[in-house]
Amino acid sequence: MIYIELKINLFNLLKKTLPMIKNSFLCIIFFLISQSSCTIQDLDKEKFQMFVKNFNDIENNNSLNPERMSESFLLNQLKETKDRLSNLREINIDDLDFNDQIDYKFIQSILIGNEIRNEFHMPWKKDPRRYMNFRQISNKINGPGTCIEKSQFLLDYLPVVINDLSYGKEQLSEYVPRFNELGLFMASNSNEIFDIEIPNFTNKCSIENSDKLKIISLTKQVKERLKEFEMFLKNDLPIMQESSFSLGKTAYNKMLKEQFLLDYNDETLWDYGWKQFNNTIKEMDNLAKKIDPGKTTKQILIDIKNEYPEPDNMIDAHQYWVDKSGEHIKDKNLIPIPWKERVNVVPREEYLRKTSYYGNFSRSKGIDEEGFFTSEWKINPFEDQWDQKTKDEYLVEHDWGVIIVTAPHETYAGHHIQGLYQMHNPRELRRNNGLSLFSEGWGLYNEQLMLETGFYPNDKIKLRQLQLRLWRNARVIYDVGMHTGKMTYEEAINLMTEKVGFLRWAAQLEIDSSSSRPGYFIGYFIGMTEILTMREEYKKIKGDKYDISDFHEKLLKIGNMPPSLMKESLFNLSHGI
């Protein structure tokens, strides 16, 4: 690798100092110096391969950097991102082979996304949650791996967490009321990890006593620092300058065009979002008339949402429909699943329960002790200590309809299967990087796929599926709206409660997520529509030879990238389809 780097550096020097020399003569000179044959194309290819390797190394090594959340580190990251973009653009993309050209465009989009986040959004100034990176702890110690590996992770990671919290106190300087409220909740409800999960790990796992004592000591320090951070959020941050979470029109359009590689701007995306939203409402009204002409769509949806599992059976009910969706995918031969895999439904960690109203999906990190690629769908559990109002609100947001429709999104053949294909991608760049525009679009696409292939048992469930699609329609509207000044936070809440049918607390959690992750939520609906468009084009090209399983397999094997790059790869005629 050092040899290649020296060769590349020498070649670049010759290109700069001898611009008038023809390519063939340049290679003769370079050959005499390096004692190897070459072409300009070969050198650009080698340079790009080194760029990819360095890119993966840099991206993968920051998680244990003790300075990772310091403002100086983050600003230096911005500078490095700009430098890396400049270095990337020195490579002639036309000299690369097809797959490297796709990777070139993919890396460029990732770097531009990083640039936008650190230059325009700057969450380290306004979002306390950025400094409480505890999920990795729970995922690691409860996931696959040996006791020694998990112990070493804690010894390496807990000091980083201590530093993160210290930097939070130093650097949070803009008060966003809702961000602060959510940060306080996280800070005060993270004890499960430090009081239960880590002690359970140290007690049950066979590790060196000295390491055990170090972990106990570090955990105590984290708890102390976390308490200080909580007091800072409670007493100090609210008196600082109040700020907005909005990304801004200029940055948002840069994100659409250069990170997501979409043809939309904020105006055309806003119009498209509303058009599709209104079309979905019409579909819902038509289906509702078929179900019960004597009731409004809203009334029928209320009836549907009042049909839910017994509270004590909530986890098992989710598991049942996860298993049913897996059986359906295999019975219908909708996509090859060549791995020994499974999905377990488990209660969600307490400190994360206020970050979204439903739950989250945790993809398999590798083969577990039983030889499975095991993913987890983490559900906010029903809690007996709630007041009656909270219990009632929880149950109508966990009805049979939402369970049956969401199971395919999260598991078969949604995130679980897409994650397994990504994990096994032979190209390291595509294995380690992804984009919500495809991954969440793929999840929503699978809700639609289940409708098309007869998975939903009746029209009521189909109506609930349309309502859930309407929700993702709405995400396009309020994401572009809130981040470009077309819609306020309260207007977004009203859209979700009055038009989509969310309860206010659920709508608030939903809007909170979008406010801190601009662009993420448009991925669901826009990603789905891009996949459906590709499917129709693929079907036309293949004709009688079209096979939906073949389409799904080819698409997932490409990788988790902007759909325009996936389309370019899928329909590249020189490589066949």
LINZI-V166495 format. One record per residue. RES is the residue in one letter. D_LAST is the distance of its C-alpha to the last C-alpha in whole Angstrom. Layout:
# LINZI-V166495
res = <RES,RES>
d_last = <D_LAST,D_LAST>
This chain:
# LINZI-V166495
res = <M,I,Y,I,E,L,K,I,N,L,F,N,L,L,K,K,T,L,P,M,I,K,N,S,F,L,C,I,I,F,F,L,I,S,Q,S,S,C,T,I,Q,D,L,D,K,E,K,F,Q,M,F,V,K,N,F,N,D,I,E,N,N,N,S,L,N,P,E,R,M,S,E,S,F,L,L,N,Q,L,K,E,T,K,D,R,L,S,N,L,R,E,I,N,I,D,D,L,D,F,N,D,Q,I,D,Y,K,F,I,Q,S,I,L,I,G,N,E,I,R,N,E,F,H,M,P,W,K,K,D,P,R,R,Y,M,N,F,R,Q,I,S,N,K,I,N,G,P,G,T,C,I,E,K,S,Q,F,L,L,D,Y,L,P,V,V,I,N,D,L,S,Y,G,K,E,Q,L,S,E,Y,V,P,R,F,N,E,L,G,L,F,M,A,S,N,S,N,E,I,F,D,I,E,I,P,N,F,T,N,K,C,S,I,E,N,S,D,K,L,K,I,I,S,L,T,K,Q,V,K,E,R,L,K,E,F,E,M,F,L,K,N,D,L,P,I,M,Q,E,S,S,F,S,L,G,K,T,A,Y,N,K,M,L,K,E,Q,F,L,L,D,Y,N,D,E,T,L,W,D,Y,G,W,K,Q,F,N,N,T,I,K,E,M,D,N,L,A,K,K,I,D,P,G,K,T,T,K,Q,I,L,I,D,I,K,N,E,Y,P,E,P,D,N,M,I,D,A,H,Q,Y,W,V,D,K,S,G,E,H,I,K,D,K,N,L,I,P,I,P,W,K,E,R,V,N,V,V,P,R,E,E,Y,L,R,K,T,S,Y,Y,G,N,F,S,R,S,K,G,I,D,E,E,G,F,F,T,S,E,W,K,I,N,P,F,E,D,Q,W,D,Q,K,T,K,D,E,Y,L,V,E,H,D,W,G,V,I,I,V,T,A,P,H,E,T,Y,A,G,H,H,I,Q,G,L,Y,Q,M,H,N,P,R,E,L,R,R,N,N,G,L,S,L,F,S,E,G,W,G,L,Y,N,E,Q,L,M,L,E,T,G,F,Y,P,N,D,K,I,K,L,R,Q,L,Q,L,R,L,W,R,N,A,R,V,I,Y,D,V,G,M,H,T,G,K,M,T,Y,E,E,A,I,N,L,M,T,E,K,V,G,F,L,R,W,A,A,Q,L,E,I,D,S,S,S,S,R,P,G,Y,F,I,G,Y,F,I,G,M,T,E,I,L,T,M,R,E,E,Y,K,K,I,K,G,D,K,Y,D,I,S,D,F,H,E,K,L,L,K,I,G,N,M,P,P,S,L,M,K,E,S,L,F,N,L,S,H,G,I>
d_last = <34,38,38,34,36,39,37,35,38,40,37,37,41,40,38,41,44,43,40,42,41,38,35,36,39,38,36,39,42,39,39,43,43,40,40,37,34,32,30,30,26,27,30,27,25,28,29,26,26,29,29,26,28,31,30,29,32,34,32,33,36,38,38,41,43,46,46,43,44,47,47,47,44,42,43,43,39,39,40,38,35,36,37,33,32,34,33,29,30,31,28,26,23,22,23,21,17,14,14,18,18,16,19,21,21,21,24,25,25,26,29,30,30,33,35,35,36,39,40,40,40,42,42,45,47,47,45,47,44,43,45,45,42,43,40,39,42,42,38,39,42,41,38,37,39,42,45,46,42,43,47,46,43,46,48,46,45,48,50,47,47,51,50,48,50,53,51,50,54,54,51,51,53,51,52,49,51,48,47,50,51,47,48,52,50,48,51,53,51,49,52,50,48,51,54,52,48,49,53,51,49,52,54,51,50,52,52,54,57,57,54,55,57,55,53,56,57,54,53,57,56,53,55,58,55,54,57,58,55,55,59,57,55,58,60,59,56,57,60,57,56,54,50,47,44,42,39,40,39,38,36,34,33,32,30,28,27,27,26,24,23,23,25,28,31,34,35,32,31,34,34,31,32,35,33,31,34,36,33,33,37,37,34,37,40,38,38,41,43,41,42,46,47,50,49,47,43,45,47,45,43,46,46,43,44,47,45,44,45,48,48,49,46,43,41,41,40,37,36,37,34,32,32,31,28,27,28,26,23,23,25,22,20,18,17,17,20,21,24,27,28,30,31,35,37,40,42,41,43,46,46,43,44,45,42,40,41,39,37,35,32,32,29,29,30,30,31,35,38,37,33,31,29,31,31,34,34,37,39,42,45,48,51,54,56,55,57,56,55,52,52,51,49,47,46,45,42,41,41,39,37,36,36,34,31,31,30,27,26,28,27,25,22,23,24,25,21,20,22,22,18,19,22,20,18,18,19,22,22,19,21,25,24,23,23,25,23,20,22,24,22,20,23,24,21,22,26,24,22,25,27,24,24,28,29,32,35,36,37,38,36,33,36,36,32,32,35,33,30,33,34,31,31,35,33,32,35,37,35,35,39,40,39,40,43,42,43,45,45,47,46,42,44,46,42,41,45,45,42,40,43,43,46,47,47,43,43,44,42,39,40,41,38,37,40,39,35,34,31,30,30,29,25,26,26,24,21,21,21,18,16,17,16,12,12,14,12,8,11,12,9,8,12,14,11,11,12,13,13,10,9,12,11,8,10,13,12,12,15,18,18,19,16,16,15,12,11,11,9,6,6,7,7,9,7,4,0>
